[in-house]
Amino acid sequence: MKKILITGSSSYVGTSLQKWLKNYPGKYSIDSISLRNDLWKKKDFSEYDVVLHMAGIAHVSSDPKMEEMYYKVNRDLTIETAEKSKEEGVKQFIFMSSIIVYGDSSSNNRVINKNTVPTPSNFYGNSKLKAEEGIKPLENNEFKIAIIRPPMIYGKGSKGNYPKLSKVAQKIPVFPDIRNQRSMLHIDNLCEFIRFMIDNEESGLFFPQNREYVNTSEMVKLIADVHGKKIRLTRIFNSFLGIIGRKFGIVNKIFGNLVYEQSLSEYTEDYRIKNLRESIIDTESNDKI
């Protein structure tokens, strides 16, 4: 039985993974811990095989007053947790980084491949990258480190842009027809991927994503369809969106291009258990989380 400690007791991925691993009774023992105060430093990590580090500030902020806090939480706390894990005999440390280390999406095509150098465009992305760089030197044969750089994660109960788009899809009759491509990752696909990381005691850098790239307009139309609504896609707004997109980053966040080359996301086992339509149906269902 693998004994797992999840840092960030209220994190979306952490709580989802706990529920996911209950599908495999007897294989995993899971605890979670908050790092919001210093009490975690007294916790004995030696009883765990894996520490899954989810604690951090997940949203992007442009407020310069927040910069110090981002580095304190996303970089310094990550390194400190990894050091404690290694000192106390944990075998594997899994860090949830982000595609944000490559910068923002763009109105032009952006395809990230194995040769793409990270170029963070804000202190959120840079704090994640610095955390990666800070923990890598700790790795050895007895202490494996797996760094995951997921694209946008969505699913039932997720936060961020997806639930906003879902609300829009259920209320409006028309939506801009923009031909963009985004890498995305449904929470079940991510949880299955992490399970394989744990089972196979992986180390290295990983880029999981859904099998299909996502077009924002088509996704909104699919969400509406799941709810029995009809949305007409139109290009009337495209010129206007192109103009304001140069001034407001939110437009590129929604309609910009940012994908991983598919070969980066291949794995020896099939973690992509839900295709896009199945994942949207699951996310939009009325079942309780």
Residue, then its C-alpha position, 0 to 999 in steps of 0.5 A: m500500500k502506498k502512503i501518500l501525504i497531500t499538502g494543501s488540504s483544500s486544493y481542488v486537485g488534492t481533494s479530487l485525487q483523494k476521491w479518485l483513489k478511493n476507486y482502488p481500495g487497499k492500494y493507497s492510504i491518503d492524508s492531507i495537511s494544510l501549510r497555512n501555519d507552521l504546525w505542519k513542520k512538526k508533522d512526521f513525514s517519515e511514514y509516507d512514501v509520497v508527498l504530493h505538493m499542492a499547496g500554493i497560490a493558484h490564481v494570477s494577480s497583477d497586483p505588485k503588492m502580491e509579488e512577495m507573497y507569491y514567491k514566499v508561498n509558491r517558491d520558498l514553501t515548495i522548496e522547504t517542503a521538499e527538503k523536509s520530505k527528503e530529510e525524513g525519508v520520503k521516496q517521491f515528491i510530486f510538484m504541481s507546476s503549471i503551463i504558465v511557466y511558458g508565459d501567456s496565450s497568444s493571438n498567434n499560434r503557440v505550440i510548446n515542444k521539448n525545446t521550448v524555453p520557459t519564459p514566464s510573463n508574470f510573477y505567478g509563472n516565475s514563482k512556479l519556475k523558481a520552485e522547480e529550479g529550487i527542488k531539482p538539486l534535491e533529487n537523487n536515487e533515494f528521493k525522486i522528484a516528478i514535476i507536472r506542468p498541466p494546462m488549464i484544469y477543469g471539471k466539476g467544482s473547478k475554478g477559473n475561466y471554465p465555470k465562467l464560460s459555462k455560465v455564459a454558454q447557458k445564458i446567451p444565444v450567440f458567441p464569438d466564432i474564434r478559431n483558437q486552440r488550447s491544451m486543457l486537462h480534465i480533472d479525472n484524466l489528471c487524477e489518473f495520470i498522477r496515480f500512474m506517477i505514484d504507481n510507477e515511482e516516476s521522476g522527471l518533467f511531465f506535460p499531461q493534457n487531454r487527447e484533443y485540443v480545445n477550441t473555445s467557441e466549440m467548447v462553449k457550444l458543446i456546453a450549451d448543447v449539454h444543457g439543451k441550449k442552442i448557441r449560434l457562433t458568429r464572426i461579427f465580433n472578431s475584429f472588435l475582440g482583436i482590437i481589445g485583445r491587445k489591451f486586455g489580457i482576459v481576451n487572450k486568456i479565453f480566445g488565445n492559443l497555447v498548446y503542448e505538442q501532442s508527443l510531449s503528453e504521451y505516456t506508457e499507460d493511457y491516462r486519458i480516460k475521458n474525451l472532451r465530450e465525455s468530460i464536458i457532460d461529466t462536468e456539467s451534470n447535476d450530480k453532487i461533487 
